[in-house]
Amino acid sequence: MMRVIRIGRFAAIALAVLWLGACASRTTVPSNLGIADAPDWVNQGSQALDNHDGRLIHGIGSAPAMNDLSLQMSTADERARAEVARVLSSFMHIVSQDYASSVGAAAERQNEASVSREIEDFTRQNVSGARVIAHWRNPKNGRTWSLAELDLHQIKQMVANSQAMNAGFKSYFESHASNVFDSMTGEMP
């Protein structure tokens, strides 16, 4: 009987250690499309990243081979910008949730829906700030890939200059956006 208790206690401790280890580590899933001879950015996919160029949102879009190369590139560019919008929207959503949690006042929580609408409008309007910085055409199948980029500095300027944005949120964003962005990229603030 004593042996069963020891085994059960050992199993419980082992499970607790594994659970704590899983909570403490960040799961990293590398995005690799495995396209041979493609630039790294094609295989890495859309993401928020912090590198020597700054804190960036990269959006990757592609378009299948078409008879009209200009239309093909435009399609890939717009899809890349849509990916930037998707990542930006996630980022802004996280910041707005943190803001709503930090405010605490019932009246401000009622404004949460208003802030969410402002963020959606902001994201739609300001993805045009994302610039396409690279193209690649797959010689095997003619698919064109585009890389669009938006810098966190640009996002901060857009929020600061927004006339429609809630003043409390703007202030919170200015002081907390970098930390939230770092948490999205896996960097510790």
N, C-alpha and C positions, 0 to 999 in steps of 0.2 A: 504494500500500500504506500509506503514511504517513497518507494522508487517512482511510482506513478505521479505522486505529488511533485517530486523533483523534476521529472520529465515535463510535466505540465507547466511548472514554474519556469523551466528553461525555455520551453516553447513560447510562453508569454513574453519573456524578456527578449527573446530573439525577434519575435514579431514586433515588439515595441521599438527595438533598435532599427529594424528594417523600415518601419513606418516613419520614424523620425528621420532616417537617412533620406527617404523618398521626399519628405517635406522640405528638407534642407537643400536638396540639390535641385537644380533647374534642368528640366528635360530639354535638350536641344535636338531638334529634328532638322538635319541638314536638308535643304531643298536642292535636289540635283535631278534635273530632267534627263541627264545622261546623254545629251546631244553631243556627239563627237565633234571636235573641232570648233564648237561654239565658244564664244567669249564666256568668261566666268559669270558675268552678270546675267546671261541668259539662263544658265543652269541654277543660279542661286535664287532667282525668283523675286517677287515683290517682298519688301521688308523695310523695317526701320533699322538704321544702322548708325553707328558712331565710329567714324574713322578719321584719318588725317585731313580729309576734305570738310569735315564738320559733322553735325548731327543731321542726318538726311533720311528722307523717305524716298525709296526707290520703287517705282511701279514698272512692271514688265508687261508688255502687250504684244500680241502677234496677230498676223493675218495670213490666211492661206494664199497661195499663188493666184494671181489675177492677171487678166490681160492688160489692165491699166495699172502700171507700177505706181503712179501718183496716188491713185485710190487705195492701193494696197498699203502704201506707207502711211497715208492719212488714217486708215482703219487701225493699223498697228499703233500709231501715235495716240489716237483717242482711247484705245483699250489700255495703253500704258497710263494715261492720265486717269482713267477710271480706276485703275489699281491704286494709284496714288490717293485718289479720293477715298477708296475703301480703307486704306491704312490710316489716312488722316481722320476719317470718321471714327474709327476705333480709338485712336489716340484722344480725340476731342471728347468722346463719350466717357472714357476713363477719367479725364480731367474733370468733366462736369459731374460725374458721380462723386468724386473726391470732394469737389466744391460743395455739393449738396450735403454730404455727410459732415463737412466741417462747419457749415453755417449754423445749424442747430435751431434757429428760430423758425417757428411755424409759418410765419408770413413769408419768409424767404423760401421755404420748402414748397410753398404754393407757386412760387416763381420758377420752380424746377422745370415744369412743362414749357414755360416760356423760354428758358435758357436752352432746353433741348431743341426747340424750333429754331432759335437763333443759330445754334451750332449747325443744324442741318442746312440752313440757308447759307451760312458762312462757308461750309464745306463745298456746296455746289458752286457758289460764286467764285471761290478762290482757288479752285483746282486749276484755273487758267494760269495761275502763277507757276505751275509745274512746267518745267521746260524739258523738252526732249533733248537728251545729250548724246545718244548713240543709236545706231541702227545696225542690224546684221541680217543678211539674207542667207538662208541655208542653201548652199549650192546643190544639194541632193534633191530637195523637194520644192524649192522656190519660196518657202515660207519666210516672211519678213518679221523681224523682232525689233521692238523699240524699247528704249529705257528712258523713262521720265523721272525727273528728280525735283524734290521740293525740300528746301532747307528749313530747319527749325527756326532759324533767325528770321526767315521770311514769314513764317507762320506767326511768330511773336509780333512782328511789325503789323501784319494784317489784323490780328486781334486788337492790338493797341489802337489802330486807326479805324476800327469798325465803329460806326455811329450807332448801329442798332444793338450792339452787344451790351448785355447787362454789366453795369460798372463794377459790381462786386465780383462777378466772374472774371472780368478783365484783370482786375487787381490780383485775384487768386491765380489766374493763369500766368501772369508775369512772374510771380514768385515761385510757382510750383511746376510749371511745364517741363523744365529741364529734368527734374527728378523723375517725373512720370515717364518722360521719353527714355531716360536711362534705364528705368525698370523694364520698358518694352524691349530694349536692345540687350538686356541681360547685364548691363553695367550697374555697378553699385554706386549710388550718389555719394 
